[in-house]
């Protein structure tokens, strides 16, 4: 795809993420600091969804359908449009909804466009910190317009590693067992509650690595591209393509060591 077209698609993804995220943030602020947000649940009692998630997704979907009606759309809150262009938008209107509900800062809006080779463009906007991360395949990654690069970590023992947990109690139990063996082998672990933000933190060097299982396409599509375009190595747990079964993004100097460590832990 020509670079000019990629740049236009990237700008469109950025605009969608910023507008939807800004509107959600404004709604959250109107409720007041620390005030609860009414929410329903989805896959489990710990998996919340709010009116703000649904409104943000509607805004993004309406804009895509108006400007690019032939593209497919896959959204966390139910958007499911099959297009004919061979391109698909993967939309997470609020990644980190539990943080949003509790008025914690780690949530974002994530928008990615995917073709047959994987993510083509992606944008992640974190309204609380007013940070826009974005990338286009082959064109590098930026934070608020400035080029970013992953860390130069070369030792797993000195690495700050992000992760996340499933909404399934059974899967959380296994993930907790893994952490008891992984934690002593690294500098420390961070669990911030937004896969898209975690991947962007790897991209700009605030985390040395991140791993998680059982994600959805809308959780990871934009963030994986941004991390990769910032120089991080991305994969699943077996050096294949990062995906919904497992996603790893790490500084190149510690990627293999992290995979080897994960492989040795029986969960």
Protein Blocks (a to p, Z undefined) as FASTA:
>chain_A
ZZklmmmmmmmmmmmmmmmmmmmmmmmmmnoghiacddddfkbmklccdfklmmmmmmmm
mmmmmmmmmbccddfkopacddfkopacdddfbghklmmmnopabdcdddddddfkbcfb
dcdddfklopacdddehiapaeehiacdddfbfbfklpccdddddfbfklmmmmmmmmmm
mmmmmmbdcdehpaklmmmmmmnopafbdcdehiafklmmmmmmmmmmnopacddfkopa
cdfkbccdddfklmmmmmmmmmmpcZZ
